[in-house]
Amino acid sequence: MRATELALGVDPTLPEPLFLQVARGLMDAIRAGRLRPGDPLPGSRTLAASLGLHRNTVLSAWRELHAEGWLQTHPARGTFVAEDLPLRRHRRLRAAPPAGVAERAGYDLGPLAPPGPDEALPRGALALLAGHVDVGLVPREALSRALRRALRDHGAQALSYGDPQGTLALREALARWVSSRRGLSAGPEHVMITRGSQGGLDLVARTLLGPGDLVAVEHLGYRPAWEAFEAHGATVVPVAVDHHGLRTDLLPGLLRRGSLRAVYVTPHHQYPTTVTLSAPRRMELLAFARAHRVAVLEDDYDHEFHYGARPVLPLASADAHGVVVYVGTLSKLLAPGLRAGFVVAPEPLIARLARARRAVDRQGDQVLELALAELLEDGELERHARRARKVYHARRDAFVEALTGDLGGVLRVEAPAGGLALWAPVDPSVNVERWAERARALGVLVHTGRRFVFEGRAPDALRLGFAALPEARLREAVRRLARALSPACGA
Ligand SMILES: Cc1ncc(COP(=O)(O)O)c(C=O)c1O
């Protein structure tokens, strides 16, 4: 067939690369029977000239078609349509049209758990949700530069299989950082990089817990952690929290109930009540753990965000006996979408976490890890922490003022010493769930006490996040919350 008779229909204005258009045109000609197995093709130079293309474009198309088995070349004779076309092979293999993905699984499935805490946000909603940070503050230019550099300068390392424990550069940077900022005295051998705190909690649960083990958790508390423990067979036992944090006096009683393997705590700002675990309780918890060989899983999710003079150091900084497993994250400090977290613990546990990780997702995102190491080492993350702390501090104050002014009659509002959310008990005369529903209808999203309950009655309270919205939007959200309460709305 002459080049001019092929009618490949190449159009340079289309977004599809020209060589793919040539390849596709040729496949269509073969499928339509205009070209048959064994037919010779015009020379690449001739075809390129007839299509007004560069010869390399035609050669690229040839290469593609060769790779897929549509063409074959006989040295010195030229290029021909393959005798055994992929088309025929498919036909032989598959008489029926390709099946779509079936509507139902062809095997038994357990019930689907109710939706988790991260349901999608309606567009434009004023989300007063705990745990949300303002990702607009993220130093994106610095992050992009660091990511580019990681790929450019360390591409061979970053794109290969690597250490399931995490890249050494980030483990070293984090070890220095938690040692200088959080009093932990760790080396890179004590650090495991994880996909957020959740990835860390899951790995710890996978490694330490099994059926029959008990895990004491704060109640009210953080459901995603409970779910990770339960997923690995452990039984979650709620322990009350008061104004000093976890009721450590209740822990000895749990020993009679079975094999207590771990206590999960959020000592810096208890989730959700924001209370800081008092110094005597810290000592009690560490002594209890040491005496009974129980692990303390310390979830220090918002360490940077304290608005008073002194940050409270983690429990791990006072742990001389290797009982604390310290779980940290960059989700609040930087951005939750990066899924960057870490565990600091004695080396034997870290080795087991790394081994367990190979079965989960093998290793982390090394490009990201190298970029984060750079941001930590050159101080960018610390500068960002200072900027964000200032912004969130101002937002906390504006939010507390607005809440006190507009809702002081129904909410008990106290400015939290730190963190990104406040805990506000609601007057019992208000139906909290109905209030939240009406607020949602007015475009404001809040978390009610129900979310933090393991068992029993939900407290009349809201946990309100203030970090993600600028002051004017926070005030608007509070006005709408007040409107959702008003008699006009029927609350
Ligand atoms: C108690 C607690 N732990 C951990 C996290 C952070 O989770 P991750 O690091 O998996 O994003 C949050 C975020 O809301 C939290 O509230």
The ligand as an SDF file (V2000), in Angstrom:
LIG
                    3D

 16 16  0  0  0  0  0  0  0  0999 V2000
   -5.7560   12.4470   68.5530 C   0  0  0  0  0  0  0  0  0  0  0  0
   -5.1990   12.5780   67.1740 C   0  0  0  0  0  0  0  0  0  0  0  0
   -4.1520   11.8510   66.8270 N   0  0  0  0  0  0  0  0  0  0  0  0
   -3.6110   11.9480   65.6000 C   0  0  0  0  0  0  0  0  0  0  0  0
   -4.1210   12.8100   64.6590 C   0  0  0  0  0  0  0  0  0  0  0  0
   -3.4210   12.9740   63.3410 C   0  0  0  0  0  0  0  0  0  0  0  0
   -3.6130   11.9190   62.5470 O   0  0  0  0  0  0  0  0  0  0  0  0
   -2.7090   11.7010   61.2530 P   0  0  0  0  0  0  0  0  0  0  0  0
   -1.2880   11.9840   61.6250 O   0  0  0  0  0  0  0  0  0  0  0  0
   -2.9300   10.2780   60.9390 O   0  0  0  0  0  0  0  0  0  0  0  0
   -3.1910   12.6320   60.2080 O   0  0  0  0  0  0  0  0  0  0  0  0
   -5.2420   13.5520   64.9500 C   0  0  0  0  0  0  0  0  0  0  0  0
   -5.8510   14.4190   63.9150 C   0  0  0  0  0  0  0  0  0  0  0  0
   -6.9450   14.8480   64.0030 O   0  0  0  0  0  0  0  0  0  0  0  0
   -5.7770   13.4510   66.2380 C   0  0  0  0  0  0  0  0  0  0  0  0
   -6.8220   14.1880   66.5790 O   0  0  0  0  0  0  0  0  0  0  0  0
  1  2  1  0
  2  3  1  0
  2 15  2  0
  3  4  2  0
  4  5  1  0
  5  6  1  0
  5 12  2  0
  6  7  1  0
  7  8  1  0
  8  9  2  0
  8 10  1  0
  8 11  1  0
 12 13  1  0
 12 15  1  0
 13 14  2  0
 15 16  1  0
M  END
$$$$
